[in-house]
Amino acid sequence: MKQILGPLRAKASVRFRVELAAGILSALMLVIASVWPQWIEAVFGVDPDGGTGEAEWGVAVGLCAFTLLMFVAARREWKRAAATGSLG
C-alpha cells in the first residue's frame, strides 16, 4: 500500500491541492463560525440580523455546503488522476 500511495502523493495535481486547501480552509472557518456565533458583529462592526444569529447560521450553512463540495471535488480529482495515470 505504501508503494502505491507514495507516487500519488508526490504527483498530486494542482487542482487537487487547491480543492483540498479550500475545503480545509472553509472547514476551519465553519468551526470558528460555530464556536464564535457573534463573529460578524465583532469583525465587521455591523449587526445584520438584529442579534438573532440568523446571518451567522446562514454563513455556517454556506460554509458547510462549500466544504463538502470542495472535499468531494478533491476526491473526484484524485480518483480521476489515479485512474488515468495523469497525476502531476
C-alpha positions in Angstrom: 0.0 0.0 0.0 2.8 2.4 0.9 4.4 1.8 -2.6 1.1 2.8 -4.3 0.4 6.0 -2.3 3.9 7.3 -2.3 4.0 8.3 -6.0 0.4 9.5 -5.9 1.2 11.9 -3.0 4.2 13.2 -4.8 2.4 13.8 -8.0 -0.9 15.2 -6.8 -2.3 17.7 -9.2 -2.5 21.4 -8.6 -6.3 21.2 -8.9 -6.5 18.6 -6.2 -4.3 20.6 -3.9 -6.3 23.8 -4.4 -9.6 21.9 -3.8 -8.2 20.3 -0.7 -6.8 23.5 0.6 -10.2 25.3 0.0 -12.0 22.5 1.8 -9.7 22.6 4.8 -9.9 26.4 5.0 -13.7 26.5 4.8 -13.9 23.7 7.4 -11.8 25.8 9.7 -14.0 28.9 9.1 -17.0 26.7 9.8 -15.6 25.7 13.1 -14.8 29.3 14.0 -18.3 30.4 13.0 -19.9 27.6 15.1 -17.7 28.3 18.2 -17.9 32.1 18.0 -21.5 32.9 17.0 -21.2 36.7 17.1 -18.2 36.9 14.8 -19.9 39.1 12.2 -20.6 41.8 14.7 -17.1 41.6 16.2 -15.2 41.6 12.9 -17.3 43.9 10.8 -19.0 46.1 13.5 -22.4 45.6 12.0 -25.5 43.7 13.2 -27.2 42.4 10.0 -29.7 40.2 11.8 -30.5 42.3 14.8 -28.8 39.9 17.2 -30.8 36.8 16.3 -27.9 34.9 14.8 -29.6 34.1 11.5 -26.8 35.7 9.5 -24.2 33.6 11.2 -26.2 30.4 10.7 -26.6 31.3 7.1 -22.9 31.8 6.7 -22.3 28.5 8.5 -24.7 26.6 6.3 -23.0 28.1 3.2 -19.6 27.2 4.6 -20.7 23.6 5.3 -22.0 23.2 1.7 -18.8 24.7 0.2 -16.6 22.5 2.4 -18.5 19.3 1.3 -18.3 20.4 -2.3 -14.6 21.0 -2.2 -13.8 17.7 -0.5 -16.0 15.8 -3.0 -14.3 17.6 -5.9 -10.9 16.9 -4.5 -11.7 13.2 -4.1 -13.1 13.0 -7.6 -9.9 14.7 -9.0 -7.7 12.3 -7.0 -9.6 9.3 -8.3 -9.7 10.6 -11.9 -6.0 11.3 -11.9 -5.1 8.0 -10.3 -7.3 6.1 -12.8 -5.8 7.8 -15.9 -2.3 7.9 -14.6 -2.1 11.7 -15.2 -1.1 12.9 -11.8 1.2 15.8 -11.7 
